[in-house]
Structure formats: structure tokens, C-alpha cells
Amino acid sequence: MSAHLFSAVQLVSDRGWGMHDGDLSGDRHWIGAVIMALVVAGVVALVLWALRRGRGQQVAAPVATTAAAQAILAERLARGDVSPDDYRSLLAVLREQHPTT
């Protein structure tokens, strides 16, 4: 077993790991790794920026239309929250301020 291990170590030391076979350009593989790390970091930063920017935007509450306000007023009348006289006066105010939509 030690003979096999010795021959493997000798083969690696004689020829290297087979990455560049005598060509010295293999020594610059770290440049590609650095560039790849920068690209990955840039993509992660872009995603985080987009997520944080999206959270800051609030959707405005929809403006209640006259029909919706009239429906709410009718519900309040049905529950007994307002009297029929109050209902009529409030309904008149709604119709004056906001024409039917």
C-alpha cells in the first residue's frame, strides 16, 4: 500500500495536479473566482435593495364612493345606529356633496 501511495505522490509532484500541464495560465484561476464572487455579491445586493425598496411603498387606501357610503349608512340604519330622520339627512348630505357614482 505504501508503494502505491508513494507512486501517487511522486506522480503529483512530477506533473502537478494536471491543472495546467506546464502552462502558467493556470495560476490565475483565482481571478475568475474573485470576479464570480463579486458578481454573486452584486446580485445579492440588488435583490436586497429591491426588496427593501418595495416595502417602503404603501398602497393608498381606496377612496370610498358615494354608493359605498350609502351602503354603510343603510347598514347603520338597519342596525339601529342612526334614526330614520338622521338617515335621511345624512343621505341628503352624501348626495349633495358627491353626485352618484
HELIX and SHEET records of a PDB file:
HELIX    1   1 SER A    2  ARG A   15  1                                  14    
HELIX    2   2 LEU A   24  ARG A   28  5                                   5    
HELIX    3   3 HIS A   29  GLY A   56  1                                  28    
HELIX    4   4 THR A   66  ARG A   79  1                                  14    
HELIX    5   5 PRO A   84  GLN A   97  1                                  14    
END                                                                             
